C-alpha cells in the first residue's frame, strides 16, 4: 500500500483533526515547500534556512486545524 501526503491529509479531515480543504493543493504545497527548503539549504550551506522554512510550513498547516 502506497502512503502519500494527500491520503494522510484526507484521513486527518476524515477523523476531524483538520478542516476540510483541497488536499491535492495542500499536498503539492507541502511537497514543493520541503523540496525548496532542501535546495535552499544546500545552496546557502546554512541548515537554518531549511529549519526556518519548515517552521513556517508547520504554522501554515496548523492553521488548517
C-alpha positions as CSV (number, residue, x, y, z in Angstrom):
1,X,0.0,0.0,0.0
2,X,1.4,3.4,-1.0
3,X,1.1,6.2,1.5
4,X,1.2,9.7,0.2
5,X,0.7,13.1,1.7
6,X,-2.8,13.6,0.1
7,X,-4.0,10.4,1.7
8,X,-2.7,11.5,5.1
9,X,-4.4,14.8,4.7
10,X,-7.7,13.2,3.7
11,X,-7.5,10.9,6.7
12,X,-6.9,13.9,9.0
13,X,-10.0,15.5,7.6
14,X,-12.0,12.3,7.9
15,X,-11.1,11.9,11.6
16,X,-11.8,15.6,12.4
17,X,-8.2,16.6,13.0
18,X,-8.2,19.1,10.1
19,X,-10.8,21.4,8.5
20,X,-11.9,20.4,5.0
21,X,-9.7,21.8,2.3
22,X,-8.3,21.0,-1.1
23,X,-5.9,18.2,-0.1
24,X,-4.4,18.0,-3.6
25,X,-3.3,21.6,-3.5
26,X,-2.1,21.3,0.1
27,X,-0.1,18.1,-0.6
28,X,1.5,19.9,-3.5
29,X,2.3,22.9,-1.4
30,X,3.9,20.6,1.3
31,X,6.0,18.7,-1.2
32,X,7.1,21.7,-3.1
33,X,8.0,23.6,0.1
34,X,10.0,20.8,1.5
35,X,11.9,20.3,-1.7
36,X,12.6,24.0,-2.0
37,X,13.8,24.2,1.6
38,X,16.3,21.4,0.9
39,X,17.6,23.1,-2.2
40,X,17.9,26.5,-0.4
41,X,19.8,25.0,2.5
42,X,22.2,23.2,0.1
43,X,22.7,26.3,-2.0
44,X,23.5,28.5,1.0
45,X,25.2,25.8,3.1
46,X,23.0,27.0,6.0
47,X,20.8,24.3,7.6
48,X,18.9,27.1,9.4
49,X,17.3,28.0,6.1
50,X,15.7,24.6,6.0
51,X,14.5,24.9,9.6
52,X,13.0,28.3,9.1
53,X,11.0,27.2,6.0
54,X,9.7,24.0,7.8
55,X,8.7,26.1,10.8
56,X,6.6,28.3,8.6
57,X,5.1,25.3,6.8
58,X,4.1,23.8,10.2
59,X,2.4,27.1,11.2
60,X,0.5,27.1,7.9
61,X,-0.7,23.5,8.3
62,X,-1.6,24.1,12.0
63,X,-4.0,26.9,10.8
64,X,-5.9,24.3,9.0
65,X,-6.9,22.6,12.3
